[in-house]
Amino acid sequence: MTRIVEVAAINRSPSFKSELRQRAKNVKGRSLIDTSALSEGEMLLHIRVQRAKMLSEFYEGTALGEALFKEWKIGEDVLYKGLHTGFRSLTGVLENDTAGVFSAIRSGSGMTGRASKYFTWSEVKQSGGRTPNSKIGDPLIPLTDCNQLYPLIPVPPGQSEVTWIDFQGGRRDACNKENDWREMLNKDFEKSAHHPLYNFMTNPQFAKLEPIKQWKQGEHTKAINELSIHSTIKKSLLKEWQLNGVIRSNIREGAGPLNGIESINGLIQGKLNDDRAIVGIIEVAAIIAIVKAVGAALVAAAALVSAIKQKQPSAAQLFEKQIPNWADPSFNAEKDDFLTILLDENEDGTVSEQELSKILLPAGLLLGGVILMTGAKTAKNE
């Protein structure tokens, strides 16, 4: 994970904020995740490779940045040579797995099922599409021409015209669904990542929610589940993808590369700051940036459901039935979702750093006069 902690001599200093924003400028744009052409293992590795790339760009010029660059390049090499066929051993390169690339290679090599499951690999192969035994090549693969791939004419000898058209029509429909979900998720899913933020919530964090706000955690998790059902992509893969979006949005807004759990900690800290219970664990500027990222995510979330309505209206109807307030600000993660009193274990009217440390656990890397906290395991897999 990556956490930002104030140092007494530079609390809320302009140089602190300036360095975060300068580093954010180093982070390039995201690349397409071709859900219709990847196996589950390849999708996992692709997401982790993108995470390593993003973090290496943010930490450019540091030892951590160099290690992340190596992680990114090794993962990318394995991905394009063939995760399921193109590598033999990673011995000697596992000293740094901050973004989880190497663990994705180990676990993903056996995850050969299709990431999007509207077709089987055998059906894809029959149609001349990519299989996990072929190289990925250029990741910016255009959308499939479903009509060309599944023509209605000529009717094969011995086939009923009605039966053939019905069969090919079904395959076209499945192909178009894969196209639609790939396009919609790539366009708006990462950008909406902070909207169902409580999908990353831990049990200790849940205990800090106002009782009347506890419904949000279940709804945020259910929203990812519903997207998984309709896109046919595993919840765990969508959560990995969502994590990239959270980190990227936090960087862009000036919070630094905080993950999902840390973003929730920021909201908790923000509530404590508002109540004057404690100031200090997370830089105030970072908390403000997290709140901005949540607001921006609402716009993207509304755009996502609007696209689903346009392209897949039946799926949109089912999604909105299960998640009726998805596009409403009441769904947002907010500072005011959290209690102060539950954190005040000593009941002395304030929350000490010792009490708060039970949910905000620091360990750090010194960078440019401020402490940017890093801990590999929670960064790659919350």
N, C-alpha and C positions, 0 to 999 in steps of 0.2 A: 504494500500500500504506500501511498505518499501523503504525508500530512505536514501541514505548515504550522509552526509553533512560534510564538513571539519570543524574541530575545530582549531582555530588559532595556538594553542600550538603544534599541531601534524600534521600539513598539510603534506600530502604525506609521513607520517612517516612509517618506516618499520613495527612498531608494529601494525599499522592500517591494512596494507595489510596482515600481518601475521595472525591477528585474523580472518579476513574474510576467509582466506584459511584454517585455523584450523577448523573453524565452518563448512566450506564446507565439510570437511572430515567426519563430523558427519551425513551428509545426505545420507541415504541409496538409493539403486536403486528403480526405479519405478516398479509398478506391472501392470500386464495385465488389460486392460479394455475390458471386454468381450461384445463387441457391439452386438453380435448375440444372447445373452442370457438375456440382461437387458432391462427393460423398460426405457423410457426417464427420468423418475424421478430417477430411480436407477442409471442410468449413470451419471446424474447431481450430485447426492449425492456421488457416487464413486469418481468422479473427485475432488469434494470439500474435501472429506475425505483424498485423496492422498495429496492435497495441505496442509491441516492441519498437516498431518504427516511430510511432508517435512519441513514446517516452524517450527514445534515443535522441530525437530532434529537440525535445524540451530540455534534456540534460546535456546537450551538445557542449563539448569542451570540458567535461568532467569524466572521472574514472567510471562512474555509473553509466554515463552516456556512451562511452566506448564499449562497455560490456553489453549494453543493450543493442548497440549497433551490430556487434558480433552475433548476438542472439537473433536479431532480425534477419541478417543475411544468411545465416545457416538455415533458419526456418524457411525462408523464401526459396533457397536452393533445393531443399528437400521437397517443398510443395510443388515446384515446377518440374523437377526431375521425376517425381512420382512418389508420393507418401507410401503407397501400398506396394511399390515395386522398386523404387529408385534409391533406397539407402540400405545400408547394412548395419552400421554401428555408429553410436554417438560417443563412444568412449573418448574421454579426454577433453570434451567440450562442455561438460555439464557444470562447470564451476559457477555459472550465473544463470538463473532461470527466473529472473524478476518478472517477466511478462508471461511466463508459463509456456514458452515455445517448446522447450525440450520435453516437458511432461506431455504436451499435446502431441508431439511426435511419437512418444512411447505409447500413449493410450490410443491415439488416433489411428495408428497403423492397422489396428484390427477393426476399426469402425467403418466398414465398407458399404453399409446401406446408404441409399440416396438421401441427401439432406432434405430435398423436397420429394414427397412420396406420391405425387399424382401418377408417376410412371415407375415401373420396375427397371432395373438396369437392362434386362433382356429386351424390353420394349424399346428402350432408348437405342440399344445397339441395332435392333432391326430397322430403326429409322435413320441410322447413320449418325447418331449423336455421340457425344463423348462418354466413355466408360472409365472406371477408375484405373484401368490398365493403360490408359493413354495419358500423355502429358497434358497439362492444363494449357500451356502456351499463354497467349495474351489474355489477361483476366478481364479485359473490356470486351467480352463477347457480346455481339448484338442480340436483341431479342429474337427468339425463334420465329420463323415464318411458318405458322402452324398450317395454313392452307396449302402451302407448297409441300410441307413435310407429310401431310395427310390428305392427298388429293381424293376427290370423290369420283373422278373418272381418270382412266378407264376402269370399268368394273372387271376384276379378274375372272378368267374363264371358270365356269361352274358355280359362280357366286350369284345369289339373288341381288338385284340392284338395290332393293329396299334394305336388305340385310347389310349389304356393303356400306351404303350411305349412312345407315344407323351406326355401324361399327366405327367408320372413319369420323363421323360427326362426334361421337363420344370421345375419341382420341383428340380431336381438335379442341373440344371443350376443356379437356384436362390440360392440354398444351397451353391454351390461352390462360387458364387459371395459374399455371406456373409462371407464365410471362407476367401476369398482373401482379402477383404477390412479390415476385422478384423486383419489379419496378417500384411498387408501393413501399416495400420495406427499405429498399436502398435509398429512396428519396426522402422518407420522413421518419423512419423508425429510430435511427440514431439521434436525430434532432429532437425527438420526443422522449428521450431516455429518462429525463428527470421527472416526467409526468407520473409514471407509476414507480416512483423512487423507492417506496416501501417494499418493493419486491426484494430489496437487499436487507431489509430490517432484521436485526438480531433479537433474540428474546429479551436481553437487558434493555434494549432500546424500546421494544414494545411495551415493557413495563412502565416506561416514562410517558406514554401517550395518555392524554386526557381520555377518560372512559368513553365519552361521546364521540371521540375521534378514532377509536380502535377499529372501527369498520373499514377504515381506509387501507390498513395493511392487507386485509383479506381481499378487498377489491383490486388493489394494485397487483397482487399475485394472480388473482383470477383473470385480470386483463391480459397478462402475458400468456396464461393458459389458453384463453380464447383465441388469441392470435396464433398460438401454436396449433390449435385444432384446425383453424381455417387455412393456414398456410401449409400445414402438414410438416412443419419444421419443429424439431424437439424443443421443449421448454428450456432445457439446459443450454442449448445453442443460442436461443433467443436471449437468454440472460447474459451469456458471454458477449453477445453483440450489443446488448443494452449497456453493459459495463463500459465498452469502448465509447459509447455515446456520452455517458456520464463524465468520463475522464476528459474527453475531447471538449465538451461544453464547458466544464469547469476551467480548463486551460484557456479557452477562448474568452470567457468572461472575467478572467483574472484571479481565479481561486487557486491556480496551480492544479496539478494532476491528482486531485482527490478522487477516491473511488466512491462507490455507492454507500457503504457503511460510514465512511468519513463525511460524506455529504449530509447524511442524517445527523451525525454528531455535530456538524456545523449548525444545523437548525436547532438542535437542543441547546448548544452554546448560545445561539442567538436569543433564544427564549430566556436563558439565564441572564444574558446581558440586559435585555429589556426590563427584566425584573430586578436589576441591580444586585443579583445574587452573587455573581462572580464575573470577572473579566480576565482573560488572559490565555486560555488554553489554545484557542484557535483565533488567528488574526481576524479582526473585525472586517477588514476589506475582503477577506475570503468569504466570510459569512454573507456579506452583501452580494458578492458575485454568485454564490450558490442560489440565493433568492432570485437573482436576475435569470440564472439558468433555468430555474423552475418556471418562471414566467414565460420565457421563450419557448419552453417545451410544450406549454399549453397550446400555443399557436400551431406548432408542428403536429401535436396530437389531434387537433381539430382538422388539420389538413389531411392527416392519415385516414381518419374515419370518413371524411368527405370523399376521398379517392376510393375507398372501399365501397361506398354507396354508389359511386358512378360505375366502377368496374365490376364489382361483385355484389350486387344489391341483396341477394339472398343471404350471403355471409354477413353483410352489414346489418340486416334485420336481426339475425341471430345474435350478433355481437352486441348490438344496442339493447337487446332484450336482457342479456346477461350483465352488461355494464352500462346501465342507462345514463349515468352522469359522467361518462368518459370525457366529453368535451366541455364540461362545466368547471369553473374555477374551484368549486367545492371539492373536487377530486384531488386538487393539488396537494403536495407536501408543503406544510407551512410551519413556521416557528411556533405559532399559537396552538399547534396540535399537541404540544408537550406541557407537562406539569413541571413546576419547580419544587413543590413540597415533597414529592416522592424522592427527590435527590437529596433532600436535607435530612440525612439519617440521624444527625445529632440533634435535630430540632432546635437549632440555635438561630434560625432565621436567615442563614446564609448557606451557600454550598461551597465547601472547601475544595481546593485542587485535589486533595486526597480522595474525597468522595467522588469527584467528577472523574478521576483517573480510572475508576472501575469500568467506565465505558469509553474513555478516551485514553488509550494506552500508547505513549510515545516511545520511539527509538529513532535515532537520527543520523543524518548526513549533513555536515556543514557545507554550505554553498553560498558564496558571495556575501558573507557576513550575517546570513540568516540560516535558520535550521529548516531544511526540507526533509521531512521524515520519510524513511523508506523501510518497507518490510515486505520481502518478495512474496510470501505465500498469500497474504490477503489481497495483494494487488492482482494476482492472476486468477484467483478463484474465491470469490466471496461466498 
